[in-house]
Structure formats: C-alpha cells, structure tokens
C-alpha cells in the first residue's frame, strides 16, 4: 500500500501543476450545493498570513474519491496527502487545495449555498478582486491604504468564529 501511495503522490504533483492555474468550470446547482456542504463541514477559506494577497480554499477529507470528484467537477485544485506520523492508527487524510482565481471562481458559485462560511467567502471574493495579476506574475503595487484594507479583509477571511448560521 505504501508504494501505491507514493505513485499516487507523484501523479498528484504532476497533475497539480497543470490544474492549479486553470479557471474553474461552471458548476450545476446540485454540484455547487454539495460543494458548499463540503466547504461548510470540512472546508477552510484562508489568506496568506505574511502577505494577504491571495486566497486559498481547502477541503480536508479521508475519502479520496470525494476529493477526486471535487477536482474533476471544478476543474481546479490539487490533492495533497496529509499523514499523521505521531498517530499511526489514524486514517490517512487528504486536502483538496485551490488558490487565487480558481478559489474565487469556485467560491463565487457556491456562496449562495454556504451557511456557515458565507461571510468569509464573500470577503475572499472581494480581496481577490482587489489583486491585479497577470497569469502567474503578480503586478500589484499597492498603497498603504490599500494594504490596510486588504489586511482587514484577511482578518475577516481568517476569522474562525464564523458568527451565526445564516438561514
């Protein structure tokens, strides 16, 4: 089994480079609602801590086929193997990660269905809209005022209290 995981890990890395900078596919309402449930339950929306100029969406799960489905349906993201070496009895877990434009496009489609993390997702969409970039190269000179606005948005996105559940 260990050899299979190593092969899968190398495949994930090569596929991840190709998928990471693609734009997200258009989701059906059913898929968007299901992904919103995954994001609310097992997901995370975050920004960089030192330089809050990018957005990342993540879903952690121990069912690899669900994350493969997520990658296939959205057309973006990469799957990373998370191994807890301190507790060998724990099951292997996996992360589906998507950054920047891909994350924003997925979040924009699932935001109507989010209940817990809707505020974080909306702030992430606004933050990503503020960033000017060209492909993989960031061309984003900012003023101190803009930097402070981005830091405030990053604080909202990285807030783990979530407030109340929306109806």
C-alpha positions in Angstrom: 0.0 0.0 0.0 2.9 2.4 0.7 4.2 2.0 -2.8 0.8 2.8 -4.3 0.6 6.0 -2.2 4.0 7.1 -3.4 2.9 6.6 -7.0 -0.3 8.5 -6.3 1.6 11.3 -4.7 3.9 11.7 -7.7 0.9 11.6 -10.0 -0.8 14.3 -7.9 2.2 16.6 -8.1 2.4 16.4 -11.9 -1.3 16.8 -12.4 -1.4 19.6 -9.8 0.9 21.8 -11.8 -1.4 21.6 -14.8 -4.6 22.1 -12.9 -3.5 24.7 -10.4 -3.7 27.7 -12.8 -6.8 26.7 -14.8 -10.1 28.5 -14.4 -12.9 26.7 -12.6 -15.7 25.0 -14.6 -19.3 26.1 -14.4 -21.0 24.1 -11.7 -24.5 22.8 -11.7 -26.8 23.9 -8.9 -26.6 20.4 -7.3 -22.8 20.3 -7.5 -22.5 23.8 -6.1 -24.8 23.0 -3.2 -22.9 19.7 -2.5 -19.5 21.6 -2.6 -20.9 24.2 -0.3 -21.8 21.5 2.2 -18.3 20.1 2.0 -16.9 23.6 2.5 -19.1 24.3 5.5 -18.4 21.0 7.1 -14.8 20.1 6.1 -13.5 23.2 4.4 -11.4 26.2 5.1 -11.2 29.6 3.4 -7.9 31.4 4.2 -5.4 34.0 3.0 -1.6 34.3 3.4 -0.5 35.4 6.9 2.5 37.5 5.9 1.2 39.0 2.7 -2.6 38.7 2.5 -2.8 39.0 -1.3 -4.0 35.6 -2.3 -7.0 33.4 -1.4 -7.0 29.7 -0.7 -9.9 27.3 -0.4 -9.3 23.9 1.1 -11.4 20.8 1.9 -10.0 18.1 4.1 -11.4 14.6 4.0 -10.3 11.0 4.4 -12.3 9.8 1.4 -10.0 10.3 -1.6 -12.7 9.6 -4.2 -14.7 12.6 -2.9 -11.7 14.9 -3.4 -11.1 13.4 -6.9 -14.7 14.2 -7.7 -14.3 17.7 -6.4 -11.2 18.2 -8.6 -12.9 16.8 -11.6 -16.1 18.8 -11.3 -14.4 22.1 -10.6 -11.5 21.6 -13.0 -9.1 23.3 -10.5 -7.1 22.5 -7.4 -4.7 19.9 -6.3 -4.9 17.0 -3.8 -2.3 16.7 -1.1 -1.7 13.7 1.1 -1.7 14.5 4.8 -0.1 11.8 7.0 -0.2 11.9 10.8 3.1 10.2 11.8 2.5 10.7 15.5 -0.6 8.5 15.5 -0.1 5.6 13.1 -3.6 4.3 14.0 -5.3 7.3 12.4 -6.5 7.1 8.9 -4.8 8.9 6.1 -6.4 12.3 5.3 -6.2 14.3 2.1 -6.6 18.0 1.2 -8.0 19.5 -1.9 -6.4 22.9 -2.3 -7.2 25.6 -4.8 -5.6 29.1 -4.9 -6.3 32.6 -6.2 -8.5 32.9 -9.2 -9.6 29.2 -9.1 -10.6 29.5 -5.5 -12.5 32.7 -6.1 -14.4 31.2 -9.1 -15.4 28.2 -7.1 -16.4 30.3 -4.1 -18.4 32.7 -6.3 -20.5 29.7 -7.5 -21.0 28.1 -4.1 -21.6 31.3 -2.0 -25.4 31.2 -2.3 -25.5 27.8 -0.7 -23.0 28.4 2.1 -24.5 28.7 5.6 -21.5 28.9 8.0 -18.7 30.4 5.9 -20.6 32.7 3.7 -19.1 35.9 5.2 -15.6 34.5 4.8 -16.2 33.5 1.2 -17.7 37.0 0.3 -14.6 38.7 1.9 -12.3 36.3 -0.1 -14.0 37.2 -3.4 -13.6 41.0 -2.6 -10.0 40.5 -1.7 -9.1 38.6 -4.8 -10.9 41.2 -6.9 -8.6 43.8 -5.5 -5.4 42.0 -6.6 -4.1 42.8 -10.0 -2.1 40.0 -11.6 -1.1 38.7 -15.0 -1.1 34.9 -15.1 1.5 33.6 -12.6 3.2 37.0 -12.3 1.9 39.4 -9.7 2.0 43.0 -10.8 0.4 44.6 -7.8 2.0 47.8 -6.4 -0.3 48.9 -3.5 -0.5 52.0 -1.3 -0.5 51.8 2.5 -4.3 52.4 2.5 -4.9 49.5 0.1 -2.6 47.3 2.1 -4.6 48.1 5.3 -7.9 47.4 3.6 -6.5 44.0 2.4 -5.3 43.2 5.9 -8.8 43.9 7.3 -10.3 41.6 4.7 -7.7 39.0 5.5 -8.7 39.2 9.2 -12.4 38.6 8.2 -11.4 35.7 6.0 -9.1 34.0 8.6 -11.7 34.5 11.4 -12.6 31.1 12.8 -15.6 32.2 15.0 -18.0 32.3 12.0 -20.7 34.1 13.9 -24.3 32.8 13.5 -25.5 30.4 10.9 -27.5 32.1 8.1 -30.9 30.9 7.0 
